[in-house]
Amino acid sequence: MFRHILFPTDGEAPSRAALAQCVAFAKACGARLTGLHVVPPFHVLTTNAAMLRDTPETYAAHSQAHARACLEQVAESAREQGVVYETLIVEHEAPHEAIIDAARSHHCDLIAMASHGRRGMRALLIGSETQKVLTHSKLPVLVYR
C-alpha cells in the first residue's frame, strides 16, 4: 500500500489529534513516517504578531524551538508505536508548496494531514493549507478531520 508517509504539523490541536491516527495508519501499512514543520521566513512588514515583537534572531530561535517541540510529538508517537520516522524543519514562504516539495524530495507516496475546519469568511481570508495541498499535490492526500 503506502511505504512513506509525510505528516506536516503546525502543532495546533487538529494536528495533534490527527497524529495518533496517522502513526497508527503508518504502522498498519508498515510505512515510514516523516514529520514536517514549515517555518515562515521573517518579515519586517507583517501581521504575524511574533514577527512584530521579535528581532529576526529572536524570531528564528522561537520558530526553531516551536518546530522542534511539534516534531518531538511526532517522534514520541512514532517511537511508542515502533514506526520508523524522521523529522524535518523547512523555512518557506508558502507552507503548501513546502509540503508538496518535501513529499516529492523525500520520495513519499502519501501526505497525511489535519484539517482545521475553518469555514465561511475566516476560511476565505486565512485560506487553508490543506485545501492548497489537495489542489496542487499529484500525490494522494489523506485528510484527518
DSSP file with accessible surface (Angstrom, degrees, kcal/mol):
  #  RESIDUE AA STRUCTURE BP1 BP2  ACC     N-H-->O    O-->H-N    N-H-->O    O-->H-N    TCO  KAPPA ALPHA  PHI   PSI    X-CA   Y-CA   Z-CA
    1    1 A M              0   0  175      0, 0.0     2,-0.4     0, 0.0    29,-0.0   0.000 360.0 360.0 360.0-100.9    0.0    0.0    0.0
    2    2 A F        +     0   0   47      1,-0.1     3,-0.1    24,-0.1   106,-0.0  -0.862 360.0 179.3-107.5 142.0    1.9    3.1    1.2
    3    3 A R  S    S+     0   0  183     -2,-0.4    29,-2.6     1,-0.3     2,-0.3   0.655  71.9  27.2-110.3 -25.9    5.6    2.9    2.1
    4    4 A H  E     -a   32   0A   4     27,-0.2   105,-2.5     2,-0.0   106,-1.1  -0.909  65.6-167.6-147.7 116.0    6.5    6.5    3.2
    5    5 A I  E     -ab  33 110A   0     27,-2.8    29,-2.7    -2,-0.3     2,-0.5  -0.877  11.0-148.6-109.5 132.9    4.0    9.0    4.7
    6    6 A L  E     -ab  34 111A   0    104,-2.8   106,-3.0    -2,-0.4    29,-0.2  -0.869  12.0-169.5 -97.4 128.1    4.6   12.7    5.1
    7    7 A F  E     -a   35   0A   0     27,-3.3    29,-2.1    -2,-0.5     2,-0.3  -0.874   4.5-162.9-119.7  97.1    2.9   14.2    8.1
    8    8 A P  E     -a   36   0A  10      0, 0.0   106,-0.4     0, 0.0     2,-0.4  -0.605  14.4-175.3 -76.6 138.3    3.0   18.0    8.2
    9    9 A T        -     0   0   11     27,-3.0    29,-0.3    -2,-0.3    61,-0.1  -0.997  32.8-174.2-137.9 141.9    2.2   19.5   11.5
   10   10 A D        -     0   0   48     -2,-0.4     3,-0.1     2,-0.1    -1,-0.1   0.334  52.9-116.4-106.9  -1.1    1.8   23.0   12.9
   11   11 A G  S    S+     0   0    9      1,-0.3     2,-0.0    59,-0.1    -2,-0.0   0.415  71.5 132.2  83.3  -2.9    1.5   21.8   16.5
   12   12 A E  S >> S-     0   0   93      1,-0.1     4,-2.4     4,-0.0     3,-0.5  -0.299  75.3 -91.5 -79.3 168.4   -2.1   23.0   16.9
   13   13 A A  H 3> S+     0   0   54      1,-0.2     4,-2.7     2,-0.2     5,-0.2   0.851 123.3  52.4 -51.7 -45.6   -4.9   20.9   18.3
   14   14 A P  H 3> S+     0   0   39      0, 0.0     4,-2.0     0, 0.0    -1,-0.2   0.919 112.3  46.4 -61.3 -38.6   -6.1   19.4   14.9
   15   15 A S  H <> S+     0   0    5     -3,-0.5     4,-1.5     2,-0.2    -2,-0.2   0.907 112.5  50.0 -67.5 -41.2   -2.6   18.3   14.0
   16   16 A R  H  X S+     0   0  124     -4,-2.4     4,-0.8     1,-0.2    -1,-0.2   0.905 111.3  49.3 -63.1 -39.6   -2.1   16.8   17.5
   17   17 A A  H  X S+     0   0   65     -4,-2.7     4,-0.7    -5,-0.2     3,-0.2   0.880 112.1  47.9 -67.4 -36.9   -5.4   14.9   17.2
   18   18 A A  H  X S+     0   0    2     -4,-2.0     4,-2.6    -5,-0.2    -1,-0.2   0.750  95.6  77.0 -74.8 -22.6   -4.5   13.6   13.7
   19   19 A L  H  X S+     0   0   14     -4,-1.5     4,-2.8     1,-0.2     5,-0.3   0.916  92.3  47.9 -58.1 -50.5   -1.1   12.4   14.8
   20   20 A A  H  X S+     0   0   64     -4,-0.8     4,-2.4    -3,-0.2    -1,-0.2   0.913 114.3  47.8 -60.3 -40.7   -2.1    9.3   16.7
   21   21 A Q  H  X S+     0   0  109     -4,-0.7     4,-2.3     2,-0.2    -1,-0.2   0.901 112.2  49.3 -66.2 -40.8   -4.3    8.2   13.8
   22   22 A C  H  X S+     0   0    0     -4,-2.6     4,-2.7     2,-0.2    -2,-0.2   0.923 111.7  47.8 -65.4 -43.9   -1.6    8.9   11.2
   23   23 A V  H  X S+     0   0    0     -4,-2.8     4,-2.6     2,-0.2    -2,-0.2   0.919 111.8  50.3 -65.1 -41.3    1.0    6.9   13.2
   24   24 A A  H  X S+     0   0   50     -4,-2.4     4,-2.5    -5,-0.3    -1,-0.2   0.908 111.4  49.3 -62.4 -39.9   -1.4    4.0   13.7
   25   25 A F  H  X S+     0   0   59     -4,-2.3     4,-2.1     2,-0.2    -2,-0.2   0.923 110.1  50.5 -64.9 -43.3   -2.1    4.1    9.9
   26   26 A A  H  X>S+     0   0    0     -4,-2.7     5,-2.7     1,-0.2     4,-1.0   0.922 111.4  48.9 -60.1 -43.0    1.7    4.1    9.2
   27   27 A K  H ><5S+     0   0  117     -4,-2.6     3,-0.7     1,-0.2    -2,-0.2   0.930 110.0  50.5 -62.9 -45.5    2.2    1.1   11.5
   28   28 A A  H 3<5S+     0   0   89     -4,-2.5    -1,-0.2     1,-0.3    -2,-0.2   0.847 115.8  42.9 -62.0 -33.1   -0.7   -0.8    9.9
   29   29 A C  H 3<5S-     0   0   34     -4,-2.1    -1,-0.3    -5,-0.2    -2,-0.2   0.578 108.4-123.1 -85.0 -15.0    0.8   -0.2    6.4
   30   30 A G  T <<5 +     0   0   65     -4,-1.0     2,-0.2    -3,-0.7    -3,-0.2   0.808  62.5 150.6  71.9  29.7    4.4   -0.9    7.5
   31   31 A A      < -     0   0    7     -5,-2.7    53,-0.3    -6,-0.2   -27,-0.2  -0.583  47.6-121.5 -96.1 156.2    5.3    2.6    6.3
   32   32 A R  E     -a    4   0A 109    -29,-2.6   -27,-2.8    -2,-0.2     2,-0.4  -0.554  27.6-139.3 -84.2 163.5    7.9    5.1    7.4
   33   33 A L  E     -ac   5  85A   1     51,-2.4    53,-1.7   -29,-0.2     2,-0.5  -0.980  13.2-165.2-130.3 133.9    6.9    8.5    8.6
   34   34 A T  E     -ac   6  86A   0    -29,-2.7   -27,-3.3    -2,-0.4     2,-0.4  -0.985  12.8-153.3-117.3 118.0    8.4   11.9    8.0
   35   35 A G  E     -ac   7  87A   0     51,-2.7    53,-2.1    -2,-0.5     2,-0.4  -0.770  15.9-167.4 -87.9 135.1    7.2   14.7   10.3
   36   36 A L  E     -ac   8  88A   0    -29,-2.1   -27,-3.0    -2,-0.4     2,-0.4  -0.979  15.3-175.1-128.5 134.7    7.4   18.1    8.7
   37   37 A H  E     - c   0  89A  14     51,-2.2    53,-2.2    -2,-0.4     2,-0.5  -0.998  15.0-151.6-126.6 128.2    7.1   21.6   10.2
   38   38 A V  E     - c   0  90A  22     -2,-0.4    53,-0.2   -29,-0.3    51,-0.1  -0.872   6.7-161.2-102.4 126.3    7.2   24.6    8.0
   39   39 A V  E     - c   0  91A   4     51,-3.1    53,-1.9    -2,-0.5    -2,-0.0  -0.915  16.9-131.7-105.8 124.4    8.5   27.9    9.4
   40   40 A P        -     0   0   48      0, 0.0    53,-0.2     0, 0.0     3,-0.1  -0.506  31.1-107.0 -71.4 144.0    7.6   31.1    7.6
   41   41 A P        -     0   0   21      0, 0.0     2,-0.1     0, 0.0    51,-0.0  -0.315  41.6 -92.3 -67.2 156.1   10.6   33.4    6.9
   42   42 A F        -     0   0   52     14,-0.1     2,-0.4     4,-0.0    13,-0.0  -0.448  43.9-173.1 -69.4 138.1   10.9   36.6    9.0
   43   43 A H        -     0   0   68     -2,-0.1     3,-0.1     1,-0.1     5,-0.1  -0.998  25.0-150.4-132.3 140.1    9.3   39.7    7.5
   44   44 A V  S    S+     0   0  119     -2,-0.4     2,-0.8     1,-0.2    -1,-0.1   0.917  95.0  52.4 -72.7 -42.9    9.5   43.3    8.8
   45   45 A L  S    S+     0   0  162      2,-0.0     2,-0.3     0, 0.0    -1,-0.2  -0.841  86.3 121.3 -97.1 109.6    6.1   44.2    7.4
   46   46 A T        -     0   0   41     -2,-0.8    -4,-0.0    -3,-0.1     0, 0.0  -0.977  64.4-135.1-158.7 165.6    3.7   41.6    8.6
   47   47 A T  S    S+     0   0  143     -2,-0.3     2,-0.6     4,-0.0    -1,-0.1   0.375  72.9 113.0-105.1  -1.1    0.5   40.8   10.5
   48   48 A N    >>  -     0   0   60      1,-0.2     4,-1.7    -5,-0.1     3,-0.7  -0.615  61.8-149.3 -74.3 116.4    2.2   37.9   12.3
   49   49 A A  H 3> S+     0   0   58     -2,-0.6     4,-1.6     1,-0.3     5,-0.2   0.850  93.9  57.4 -58.0 -37.1    2.4   39.0   16.0
   50   50 A A  H 3> S+     0   0   24      1,-0.2     4,-1.0     2,-0.2    -1,-0.3   0.889 108.6  46.2 -63.1 -37.4    5.6   37.0   16.6
   51   51 A M  H <4 S+     0   0    9     -3,-0.7    -1,-0.2     1,-0.2    -2,-0.2   0.818 108.0  57.3 -74.3 -30.8    7.4   38.8   13.8
   52   52 A L  H  < S+     0   0  112     -4,-1.7    -1,-0.2     1,-0.2    -2,-0.2   0.847 115.2  35.0 -68.5 -33.8    6.1   42.2   15.0
   53   53 A R  H  < S+     0   0  175     -4,-1.6     2,-0.3     2,-0.1    -1,-0.2   0.583 110.3  72.7 -97.7 -10.7    7.6   41.9   18.5
   54   54 A D  S  < S-     0   0   22     -4,-1.0     3,-0.0    -5,-0.2     0, 0.0  -0.702  71.9-127.0-106.9 156.8   10.8   39.9   17.7
   55   55 A T     >  -     0   0   67     -2,-0.3     4,-3.0     1,-0.1     5,-0.3  -0.520  43.8-101.0 -81.8 164.9   14.1   40.7   16.0
   56   56 A P  H  > S+     0   0   65      0, 0.0     4,-2.4     0, 0.0     5,-0.2   0.901 125.0  49.5 -55.8 -38.1   15.0   38.3   13.2
   57   57 A E  H  > S+     0   0  136      2,-0.2     4,-2.3     1,-0.2     5,-0.2   0.918 112.7  45.2 -68.4 -44.1   17.3   36.4   15.5
   58   58 A T  H  > S+     0   0   54      2,-0.2     4,-2.8     1,-0.2     5,-0.2   0.920 113.0  51.3 -66.1 -41.7   14.7   36.1   18.3
   59   59 A Y  H  X S+     0   0   12     -4,-3.0     4,-3.0     1,-0.2     5,-0.2   0.929 110.2  49.6 -59.5 -45.7   12.0   35.0   15.8
   60   60 A A  H  X S+     0   0   47     -4,-2.4     4,-2.6    -5,-0.3     5,-0.2   0.920 112.0  47.8 -61.2 -43.5   14.4   32.4   14.3
   61   61 A A  H  X S+     0   0   59     -4,-2.3     4,-2.3     2,-0.2    -2,-0.2   0.932 115.1  44.7 -64.2 -45.4   15.1   31.0   17.8
   62   62 A H  H  X S+     0   0  100     -4,-2.8     4,-2.6     2,-0.2    -2,-0.2   0.910 113.9  50.4 -64.5 -42.9   11.4   30.9   18.8
   63   63 A S  H  X S+     0   0   17     -4,-3.0     4,-2.5    -5,-0.2    -2,-0.2   0.909 111.7  47.1 -63.0 -43.0   10.4   29.4   15.5
   64   64 A Q  H  X S+     0   0   67     -4,-2.6     4,-2.7    -5,-0.2    -1,-0.2   0.905 112.2  50.0 -66.1 -40.7   13.1   26.7   15.7
   65   65 A A  H  X S+     0   0   46     -4,-2.3     4,-2.2    -5,-0.2    -2,-0.2   0.920 112.6  47.1 -63.8 -43.2   12.1   25.9   19.3
   66   66 A H  H  X S+     0   0   95     -4,-2.6     4,-2.5     2,-0.2    -2,-0.2   0.922 112.1  50.6 -63.4 -43.5    8.4   25.6   18.3
   67   67 A A  H  X S+     0   0    0     -4,-2.5     4,-2.6     1,-0.2     5,-0.2   0.930 110.2  49.2 -60.6 -46.1    9.3   23.4   15.3
   68   68 A R  H  X S+     0   0  142     -4,-2.7     4,-2.1     1,-0.2    -1,-0.2   0.903 110.8  50.9 -61.4 -40.0   11.4   21.1   17.5
   69   69 A A  H  X S+     0   0   56     -4,-2.2     4,-1.3     2,-0.2    -1,-0.2   0.918 111.2  48.0 -64.4 -42.8    8.5   20.8   20.0
   70   70 A C  H  X S+     0   0    3     -4,-2.5     4,-1.1     1,-0.2     3,-0.3   0.925 114.7  45.4 -61.5 -44.4    6.0   20.0   17.3
   71   71 A L  H  X S+     0   0    6     -4,-2.6     4,-2.7     1,-0.2    -1,-0.2   0.776 103.1  63.4 -76.3 -23.3    8.3   17.4   15.8
   72   72 A E  H  X S+     0   0   87     -4,-2.1     4,-2.9     2,-0.2    -1,-0.2   0.873  99.8  55.6 -66.2 -33.2    9.1   15.9   19.1
   73   73 A Q  H  X S+     0   0   70     -4,-1.3     4,-2.2    -3,-0.3    -1,-0.2   0.916 109.2  46.5 -62.5 -41.8    5.4   15.0   19.4
   74   74 A V  H  X S+     0   0    1     -4,-1.1     4,-2.6     2,-0.2     5,-0.2   0.947 113.6  48.4 -63.5 -47.5    5.7   13.1   16.1
   75   75 A A  H  X S+     0   0    4     -4,-2.7     4,-2.8     1,-0.2     5,-0.2   0.919 111.7  49.1 -60.8 -45.0    8.9   11.4   17.2
   76   76 A E  H  X S+     0   0   96     -4,-2.9     4,-2.4     2,-0.2    -1,-0.2   0.930 112.8  46.8 -62.8 -45.5    7.4   10.3   20.5
   77   77 A S  H  X S+     0   0   20     -4,-2.2     4,-1.5    -5,-0.2    -1,-0.2   0.916 113.7  48.2 -63.7 -42.5    4.3    8.9   19.0
   78   78 A A  H  X>S+     0   0    0     -4,-2.6     5,-2.8     2,-0.2     4,-0.7   0.920 111.4  50.2 -65.7 -42.1    6.3    7.1   16.3
   79   79 A R  H ><5S+     0   0  123     -4,-2.8     3,-1.0     1,-0.2    -2,-0.2   0.928 108.5  52.9 -60.6 -44.6    8.7    5.6   18.9
   80   80 A E  H 3<5S+     0   0  131     -4,-2.4    -1,-0.2     1,-0.3    -2,-0.2   0.842 115.3  40.5 -60.0 -34.6    5.8    4.4   21.0
   81   81 A Q  H 3<5S-     0   0   74     -4,-1.5    -1,-0.3    -5,-0.2    -2,-0.2   0.429 112.7-116.1 -94.7  -2.1    4.2    2.6   18.1
   82   82 A G  T <<5 +     0   0   67     -3,-1.0     2,-0.5    -4,-0.7    -3,-0.2   0.801  61.6 152.1  72.6  30.3    7.5    1.3   16.7
   83   83 A V      < -     0   0   10     -5,-2.8     2,-0.2    -6,-0.2    -1,-0.2  -0.803  48.9-121.0 -97.2 131.6    7.2    3.3   13.4
   84   84 A V        +     0   0  103     -2,-0.5   -51,-2.4   -53,-0.3     2,-0.3  -0.532  48.0 167.6 -68.2 132.8   10.4    4.3   11.6
   85   85 A Y  E     -c   33   0A  76     -2,-0.2     2,-0.3   -53,-0.2   -51,-0.2  -0.930  29.4-168.7-145.2 164.3   10.5    8.1   11.4
   86   86 A E  E     -c   34   0A  71    -53,-1.7   -51,-2.7    -2,-0.3     2,-0.3  -0.945  18.7-138.3-145.0 162.5   12.5   11.2   10.6
   87   87 A T  E     -c   35   0A  64     -2,-0.3     2,-0.4   -53,-0.2   -51,-0.2  -0.920  14.0-168.2-125.9 155.8   11.7   14.8   11.2
   88   88 A L  E     -c   36   0A  40    -53,-2.1   -51,-2.2    -2,-0.3     2,-0.5  -0.996  10.5-161.2-147.9 131.7   12.3   17.8    9.0
   89   89 A I  E     -c   37   0A  54     -2,-0.4     2,-0.4   -53,-0.2   -51,-0.2  -0.974  17.9-178.4-113.9 127.8   12.1   21.6    9.5
   90   90 A V  E     -c   38   0A  39    -53,-2.2   -51,-3.1    -2,-0.5     2,-0.6  -0.984  21.1-144.3-127.9 135.8   11.8   23.7    6.4
   91   91 A E  E     +c   39   0A 123     -2,-0.4     2,-0.3   -53,-0.2   -53,-0.1  -0.886  39.2 148.7 -96.2 126.5   11.7   27.5    6.0
   92   92 A H        -     0   0   49    -53,-1.9    -2,-0.1    -2,-0.6     6,-0.0  -0.980  51.3-135.2-159.5 145.4    9.3   28.5    3.3
   93   93 A E  S    S+     0   0  116     -2,-0.3    -1,-0.1     1,-0.2   -55,-0.0   0.851 101.4  43.1 -67.9 -38.0    7.0   31.4    2.4
   94   94 A A    >>  -     0   0   18      1,-0.2     4,-2.1   -54,-0.0     3,-0.6  -0.898  69.0-163.2-117.2 102.4    4.2   29.1    1.2
   95   95 A P  H 3> S+     0   0   38      0, 0.0     4,-2.6     0, 0.0     5,-0.2   0.873  89.3  55.9 -54.6 -40.5    3.6   26.1    3.5
   96   96 A H  H 3> S+     0   0   23      1,-0.2     4,-2.3     2,-0.2     5,-0.2   0.898 108.6  48.0 -62.8 -36.4    1.6   24.1    0.9
   97   97 A E  H <> S+     0   0   92     -3,-0.6     4,-2.9     2,-0.2    -1,-0.2   0.908 111.0  50.8 -68.0 -40.2    4.5   24.4   -1.5
   98   98 A A  H  X S+     0   0    3     -4,-2.1     4,-2.6     2,-0.2    -2,-0.2   0.892 110.1  50.7 -63.6 -39.0    7.0   23.3    1.1
   99   99 A I  H  X S+     0   0    8     -4,-2.6     4,-2.4    -5,-0.2    -2,-0.2   0.955 113.4  43.6 -63.5 -49.2    4.8   20.3    2.0
  100  100 A I  H  X S+     0   0   18     -4,-2.3     4,-2.3     1,-0.2    -2,-0.2   0.922 115.1  49.5 -64.2 -42.8    4.5   19.2   -1.6
  101  101 A D  H  X S+     0   0   70     -4,-2.9     4,-3.1     1,-0.2     5,-0.2   0.911 111.3  49.3 -62.4 -43.0    8.2   19.8   -2.3
  102  102 A A  H  X S+     0   0    6     -4,-2.6     4,-2.0    -5,-0.2     6,-0.2   0.909 110.0  51.2 -64.4 -41.7    9.2   17.8    0.8
  103  103 A A  H  <>S+     0   0    0     -4,-2.4     5,-2.9    -5,-0.2    -2,-0.2   0.931 114.8  43.4 -60.7 -43.0    6.9   14.9   -0.1
  104  104 A R  H ><5S+     0   0  147     -4,-2.3     3,-1.4     3,-0.2    -2,-0.2   0.952 115.5  46.1 -68.3 -48.7    8.5   14.8   -3.6
  105  105 A S  H 3<5S+     0   0   76     -4,-3.1    -1,-0.2     1,-0.3    -2,-0.2   0.770 115.4  46.8 -71.1 -23.1   12.1   15.2   -2.5
  106  106 A H  T 3<5S-     0   0   50     -4,-2.0    -1,-0.3    -5,-0.2    -2,-0.2   0.279 112.0-119.4 -99.7   9.0   11.8   12.6    0.3
  107  107 A H  T < 5 +     0   0  154     -3,-1.4    -3,-0.2     1,-0.2     2,-0.2   0.857  50.6 169.3  58.6  41.7   10.0   10.1   -2.0
  108  108 A C      < -     0   0    8     -5,-2.9  -103,-0.2    -6,-0.2    -1,-0.2  -0.525  28.1-161.4 -78.6 151.1    6.8   10.0    0.0
  109  109 A D  S    S+     0   0   28   -105,-2.5     2,-0.3     1,-0.2  -104,-0.2   0.362  74.1  34.1-114.6   4.4    3.8    8.3   -1.5
  110  110 A L  E     -b    5   0A   4   -106,-1.1  -104,-2.8    29,-0.1     2,-0.5  -0.963  60.0-152.5-155.0 139.6    1.2    9.8    0.7
  111  111 A I  E     -bd   6 141A   0     29,-2.1    31,-3.1    -2,-0.3     2,-0.5  -0.974  17.7-171.8-108.9 123.3    0.7   13.1    2.5
  112  112 A A  E     + d   0 142A   0   -106,-3.0     2,-0.3    -2,-0.5    31,-0.2  -0.977  18.8 153.3-117.5 122.6   -1.4   12.8    5.7
  113  113 A M  E     - d   0 143A   9     29,-2.6    31,-2.6    -2,-0.5     2,-0.2  -0.964  39.0-106.1-148.9 162.5   -2.5   16.0    7.3
  114  114 A A  E     - d   0 144A   5   -106,-0.4     2,-0.4    -2,-0.3    31,-0.2  -0.506  21.9-138.4 -86.8 156.2   -5.1   17.6    9.5
  115  115 A S        -     0   0   25     29,-2.2    13,-0.0    -2,-0.2   -97,-0.0  -0.953   2.4-152.1-110.8 134.7   -7.8   20.0    8.5
  116  116 A H        -     0   0   50     -2,-0.4    -1,-0.1    29,-0.1    29,-0.1   0.589  31.4-133.3 -81.7 -11.2   -8.5   22.9   10.8
  117  117 A G        +     0   0   26      1,-0.2     2,-0.2     6,-0.0     6,-0.1   0.763  38.8 171.0  69.3  26.7  -12.1   23.0    9.6
  118  118 A R        -     0   0   75      4,-0.1     2,-0.3     9,-0.1    -1,-0.2  -0.476   9.6-175.0 -69.5 142.3  -12.3   26.8    9.0
  119  119 A R    >>  +     0   0  174     -2,-0.2     4,-0.9     4,-0.0     3,-0.8  -0.845  35.9   1.9-132.6 167.2  -15.4   27.8    7.3
  120  120 A G  H 3> S-     0   0   61     -2,-0.3     4,-2.0     1,-0.2     3,-0.2  -0.184 121.1  -8.7  63.2-142.2  -17.0   30.9    5.9
  121  121 A M  H 3> S+     0   0  124      1,-0.2     4,-2.9     2,-0.2     5,-0.3   0.866 133.3  57.5 -62.1 -37.8  -15.2   34.3    5.8
  122  122 A R  H <>>S+     0   0  150     -3,-0.8     4,-2.8     1,-0.2     5,-0.6   0.919 108.0  46.8 -61.7 -42.1  -12.4   33.0    8.0
  123  123 A A  H  X5S+     0   0   29     -4,-0.9     4,-1.8    -3,-0.2    -1,-0.2   0.901 113.2  50.2 -65.3 -38.8  -11.6   30.3    5.5
  124  124 A L  H  <5S+     0   0  133     -4,-2.0    -2,-0.2     1,-0.2    -1,-0.2   0.929 117.7  38.1 -65.4 -43.6  -11.7   32.8    2.7
  125  125 A L  H  <5S+     0   0  136     -4,-2.9    -2,-0.2    -5,-0.1    -1,-0.2   0.911 127.6  32.0 -76.0 -45.6   -9.4   35.3    4.4
  126  126 A I  H  <5S-     0   0   86     -4,-2.8    -3,-0.2    -5,-0.3    -2,-0.2   0.843  97.3-151.6 -82.4 -35.5   -6.9   32.9    6.0
  127  127 A G     << -     0   0   17     -4,-1.8     2,-0.5    -5,-0.6     3,-0.1  -0.095  17.7 -93.0  80.9 168.7   -7.1   30.2    3.4
  128  128 A S     >  -     0   0   39      1,-0.1     4,-2.2    -4,-0.1     5,-0.2  -0.970  18.2-162.2-126.6 118.9   -6.5   26.5    4.0
  129  129 A E  H  > S+     0   0   59     -2,-0.5     4,-2.6     1,-0.2     5,-0.2   0.891  98.3  54.6 -64.0 -36.3   -3.1   24.9    3.6
  130  130 A T  H  > S+     0   0    9      1,-0.2     4,-2.8     2,-0.2    -1,-0.2   0.937 108.0  48.6 -61.8 -45.0   -4.8   21.6    3.5
  131  131 A Q  H  > S+     0   0  108      1,-0.2     4,-2.3     2,-0.2    -1,-0.2   0.904 111.0  50.5 -61.6 -40.1   -7.0   22.8    0.7
  132  132 A K  H  X S+     0   0   72     -4,-2.2     4,-2.3     2,-0.2     5,-0.2   0.900 110.8  48.7 -66.0 -39.4   -4.0   24.1   -1.2
  133  133 A V  H  X S+     0   0    0     -4,-2.6     4,-2.7     2,-0.2    -2,-0.2   0.939 111.4  50.2 -64.4 -44.8   -2.2   20.8   -0.8
  134  134 A L  H  < S+     0   0   80     -4,-2.8    -2,-0.2     1,-0.2    -1,-0.2   0.895 113.9  46.2 -58.0 -39.6   -5.3   18.9   -2.0
  135  135 A T  H  < S+     0   0   87     -4,-2.3    -1,-0.2    -5,-0.2    -2,-0.2   0.894 124.1  29.0 -71.3 -39.1   -5.5   21.2   -5.0
  136  136 A H  H  < S+     0   0  108     -4,-2.3     2,-0.2    -5,-0.1    -2,-0.2   0.640  92.8 100.4-104.0 -15.9   -1.8   21.1   -6.1
  137  137 A S     <  -     0   0   20     -4,-2.7     4,-0.1    -5,-0.2   -40,-0.0  -0.508  47.2-164.9 -77.5 139.7   -0.4   17.8   -5.0
  138  138 A K  S    S+     0   0  199     -2,-0.2    -1,-0.1     2,-0.1     3,-0.1   0.548  73.8  81.1 -92.0 -11.9   -0.1   15.0   -7.5
  139  139 A L  S    S-     0   0   54      1,-0.1   -29,-0.1   -39,-0.0   -30,-0.1  -0.587  98.0 -90.7 -87.2 157.0    0.3   12.5   -4.6
  140  140 A P        -     0   0   65      0, 0.0   -29,-2.1     0, 0.0     2,-0.4  -0.361  40.8-152.9 -62.7 146.2   -2.6   11.1   -2.6
  141  141 A V  E     -d  111   0A  32    -31,-0.2     2,-0.6    -4,-0.1   -29,-0.2  -0.992   5.9-158.9-126.9 124.9   -3.6   13.2    0.4
  142  142 A L  E     -d  112   0A  57    -31,-3.1   -29,-2.6    -2,-0.4     2,-0.5  -0.916  13.0-158.7-103.3 120.8   -5.3   11.8    3.4
  143  143 A V  E     -d  113   0A  49     -2,-0.6     2,-0.5   -31,-0.2   -29,-0.2  -0.904   3.0-154.8-107.8 125.0   -7.1   14.5    5.5
  144  144 A Y  E      d  114   0A  23    -31,-2.6   -29,-2.2    -2,-0.5  -126,-0.1  -0.845 360.0 360.0 -95.5 131.4   -7.9   13.9    9.1
  145  145 A R              0   0  182     -2,-0.5   -29,-0.1   -31,-0.2   -31,-0.0  -0.922 360.0 360.0-124.5 360.0  -10.9   15.9   10.4
